[in-house]
Amino acid sequence: MRQVAAHARVSLKTVSRVINAESVVSPTLRSRVQASVEHLGYRHNLQASSLRRTDSRSATIGLVLRDAANALSAPLSNEVESIALKRGVLVFTGSSHDDEEHDRELIWAFSCHRVDGLIVVGTTQNTDLLLAEHRAGTSIVLVDQLESTFDSDHVVTDDFQGTQLGIRHLIANGHRHIGYLGGPASDRTIRRYRGCVDELRAQGWPIDEHLVRLDVHDSEAAETAAAELLSEARRPTALFASGSQIALGTYRVLRRLDLNRQVALVAFDDLLDADLTACGVTVIAPDPVALGRAAAKLLFRRIDGDESPPVHHLIPSRLITRATGEIHLMGLSGPAVQRIAR
């Protein structure tokens, strides 16, 4: 750092301020120091800095994902890293793969590296370890995880608003006779079903209980439930699947019965299955960039010393139109309409 200061003709304190991304340095001096850093090949020793720092910060955070390769994780991770980089903070990232033991090992490893904060995406069963970290002073933000045994900051996809958005889209395409397939009982599935009921009532179309199937556990159960709905005397002209596995089973039935171009389908959560991606299923999906941005900003606010009560951020869902949700009832004619709406 002394060599950089001499080369840039500035004080050692100015070099320190530039290296630590402090805002009090003028743009001219900052450019001069950065040019000298590059010219001399200087690299900041963060380990040495952390030993000297009075606040004991490591300038690192941990990001625990379900699967770093899925459609949600990549943009979320990129947004967190982008915000962290601007603060000179390194992000350690790992995937739990919905494995409780692996999830625990990740949290423990990040703890041993003395990260300044943790962002945990998706449900984790290791709330005891997170609670211990929380009590030790580690800032923690939970993303898309509502059930927690301790008070922490949450950033959550708005399931209620998302389902309303999907049902509204089907109604806008002429559908009134809409079937609903819901997942296993949880706070999240309850909110999604309430969103459906609320939107139908708001549009003046009370829900038909004969067209509701709840507690659908997997794609096979969804196939059975969808087949039952489509065999009703007045079968639905559109279906709303409240989860990706439910959508998978539902679409298989529609395709098997040759109804995939006649009965509309909107699903909550994006689909990664190859046989569905090709056909283009209309989905209500989380906004991963918005989730990552909100989580990172909230985490750094806590790291900076904000001690206000835990907050609960709701992030609006997005409608991604592809093909299945845009089957317009009024666009069908003759025997097709009679067959669907009889």
Secondary structure, DSSP 8 states (H G I E B T S, - for coil): -HHHHHHHTS-HHHHHHHHTT-TTS-HHHHHHHHHHHHHHT----HHHHHHH-TT---SEEEEEES-TTSTTHHHHHHHHHHHHHHTT-EEEEEE-TT-HHHHHHHHHHHHHTT-SEEEEES--S-HHHHHHHHHTT-EEEEES----SS--EEEEE-HHHHHHHHHHHHHHTT--SEEEE--SSSHHHHHHHHHHHHHHHHTT----GGGEE----SHHHHHHHHHHHHTSTT--SEEEESSHHHHHHHHHHHHHTT-TTTSEEEEES----HHHHTT--EEEE--HHHHHHHHHHHHHHHHTT--S---EEEE--EEE--SGGG--GGG--THHHHHHH-
